[in-house]
Amino acid sequence: MQGPVAAEVDGFVMEVLAHEGDRVERGGPLARLRPRNLELQRQATRGELKEAQAELRRAQRDLDRAKRLREQELRPDEELDSTEATMVASEGRIQQIEARLQRIELDIQRCTIRAPFAGVVVRELIDVGAWINVGSPVVDLVAMDALEVRVDVPQSYFHQVQSGSPVEVSVSSQ
């Protein structure tokens, strides 16, 4: 397995944690992006959620009151229907905000770009201070557990080589 590892979020590169020649484990950090903008979005979204929860509590009280008044025939059905619709809309708004908050939390986690498999970094593709976008390659990573090596073997050695035999390969650096 080999190939570029890409960013899943846009961001400013704060740290490059894996360099050419480094071995990394699956899930090991390769780079970190600045999460500050996402942290501010999370804070604002939490505030929206509190506001929506307060609106839902008010809508629930209004609905309870409308049902009591309707039972006493002091309110028309249309008002009860409207109050129920407000309650349902408040619940829907909370679900939307909670989903957005989960997405922001996931994006904050994705600010640490991690190796999808164990391997060796063969090339760094970003620098500290760079801005990268979703899908931007960060490093080229090669899995070292299943390498395929092709070598020329003189015919005179064919009788010594068998399929599946362990071999030792060394490569000189250039």
N, C-alpha and C positions, 0 to 999 in steps of 0.2 A: 504494500500500500504506500502510495506517495502522492504528494500534491500540495498545493497551497492551502493554508488555513486562513479562512476569511473572517472578517469582523461581522458581528450580527447587529451592531448598532453604529450610528455615526458618533464620532467623538475626536477629542484632542488627545494625542498620545502622551501620557504622563511618564510611562516607564516601558522599556523593552526588557523583559525578564529572561528571555532565552536567546542565545546568540549562536552564530554558526559553530557547529561542532558539539553543541550541548545536547545531552540526552535528556529527554523529557518523558515523564510517565503520562499515561492516559489521564486526562483531567488536570494535568499540571499547567500552571500559568505561563503564558507566552508573552503577554503584554497587558498593560492597564491603561484604560481610557479615563479621562476626568469625568466623574459622575455628578458634579455639582449641579448642572442644569436639571438633571433627572431628580436629584434630591429636592430641589426647589419645587418641581412639578408634583412630587409626592406630597410635600407639605401642603401645597395649595389644594390638591385633590382630597387630602384628609380633611381640610377645612370645609370643602364642598360636601363631603360625606356627612360631617356633623350637622351642617345646615339642612341637608336633605332628611336626615334622621329626625331632626326637630320638626320639620314640615310633616313628616309621616306621623309623628306622635300627635300633632295638632289635627291632622286629617282623621286619625282614629277617634279622637275625642269628638270631633264634629260629627262623624258618622254615628257614634254611639248616641249622641244627643239627638240627631235627626231620626234615628230609629225609635227612640223613646217618644219623641213628639209625634211621629207618624202613627205609633201604636195608640196614642191618645187622640188621633185624628186632628192634630193641631198643625200638621204640615202636609202639603201635597206630595204625591209620589215623585213628581219631577225633581223636587229638592233633594229627596233621598237618593234618587238616581245620580244627580249631579255630585252629591257628596261621595257616593261610592266610586264614581269615576275619578274624582280627585284623589281618593285613597289609592286606587289602582295605579294611577299615574305617578304618585309619590313612591310606591313600591318599585315601579319600573325605573324611575330615576336613580334610586339607590342601587339597583342591580347594575345599571350602566356605570355608575361612579365606581362601584366595587371592582368591576371588570377592568376599568381604566387603571385603577390603583394596582391591580395584579399585574397588568402589562408594564407599568412603570417599575414595579419591584423586579420583574423579570429582566427588564432592560438595564437596571442598576447591576444586577448579577452579571449580565453580559458585558459589562464594562471591563471585566477581567476576561480576556480572551484565553481560552484553554485548549490544550491539545486534544483532538478527538480520538487519538490513538497514541500509544507509546512509540517513540521514534527518536530520530536525530534531526536537529535543525540543520539543513544544508544551505539555507540562504535566508538572510533577514531582508524583509521587503519594506520596512517602515523605520522611521527615526523618531526619537523623542521630539516633540514640538510639532509634528505633522498632524494634519487633520485627515481623518479617514472616513469613508462612507461605508454603509452597509454593503457587504460583498467585497470590500477592498482586501486584497491578500496581505497577510501580516508576515508569515514565514512560509518557506517550503519545508515540509516535513516528510521524512522517509522512515517507514517502519523497518526496523532492523531484524525482526524475528523471522522473516521469510524472504531473504534476498535471493535473486536468481543471478548467478554469475556464469558467464559464458567465456570459455577459454579455448584456445587452440591447443590440442594435444598431438604431439607427433605420433604417427602410426606405430612406431616401434614400442610405444607405451600402452597401446590399446589393451593388451592382455593384462595389464595391471589395474585398469580402471573398470569399475563395475557401477551400475546404476544404484543410487542410494548410498554409496560409500561416503563416509564423512571426509571432508577435506578442510584444509586450513588455507585461508586466503589472506594475503597481506597486500596492501596497496601503499606504494610510496607517494608521499605528498609532493606536490609540485609548487 
